Amino acid sequence: MRKIILPLLFISLSCTKETGCVEITRKEKTGNNFLFFWNEQNHRNNTVLDEYGAIPSGAVTEEIYNQYKIGDTYCVD
């Protein structure tokens, strides 16, 4: 029983929700989707993909989208 509990405890402590702050470099509204883009200052071309095959971005609500401007810092809880 002890051999099972210890690995489960380790796994549960290792899995934490990701938090952090990003500087908004671009905003885009497509239909009902509201997107923030970040880390593009490292790339001269906006079509450059990150290591996972996507431009770093995140969807937010319309209310949050309207609260922030390009250059603002957006933090995820």
Summary of the structure (lengths in Angstrom):
residues: 77
radius of gyration: 17.5
end to end distance: 35.4
largest distance: 55.0
contacts: 157
relative contact order: 0.25
helix: 29%
strand: 32%
